[in-house]
């Protein structure tokens, strides 16, 4: 389905580009504003895990063990939201979402060389999950949803009087909603189970696109953008008592164990953009 969306947007941009009449304007220098619509794509991360810090030293490389020394999370992990307390219950898949927003930028051109900068903001709803299963049995599920994202990027490309091909890259900002859920009824969790936390995350973006003149001041573009957000620390949850001292989560440190999903938040965006150039 994701490849169909990508092919459809790319085909539409190329078709409109070929159908567009040649424009009298020959320079890309100047400011512009625009809107874009497309899809945010989240790949299925089957190798995602949940990592642990049992001694609370800030290093998430520990193994949670039972009082007998066995791995308490030997049943494993899944790249989605657990649907039950055991792996055989399955996990939901990560979800793609819309990508719709606006942009403002400025380009400078000299011959075929075009250099510029832009700021854009999008509303989206891409969802990513990761779950762990313990021998209890119980599940521990981390869900995060990208609600909005923005970018401050430079771009450089080659332009003719009619078309501009460019690469782009720079700083990325994301507004991410976190939810932690568990079937564990013995330990307490901070933040609490099912508590919704929305936080900012930062990262980078890189991609490229094609922009074609429809008229002297209107352009239509097709764009691909890869965004990576550093979101690991913001999703940390601490498992505490009042479980007994032999509980795996308080066995090493009476204050509890920190849990964190592995991996940064990666989003692939495919967009169509309509711009007005002043």
Secondary structure, 3 states (H helix, E strand, C coil): CHHHHHHHHHHHHHHHHHHCCCCCCCCCCEEEEEEEEEEEECCCCCCCCEEEECCCCCCCCECCECCCCCECCCCEEECCCECCCCHHHCECCCECEEEEEEEEEEEEEECCEEEEEEEEEEEEEEEEEEEEEECCCEEEEEEEEEEEEEEEEEEEEEECCCEEEEEEEEEEEEEEEEEEEECCCCCEEECCCCCEEEEEEEEEEEEEEEEEECCCCEEEEEEEEEEEEECCHHHCEEEECCCCCCCCCCCCCCCCEEEEECCCEEEEEEEEEEEEEC
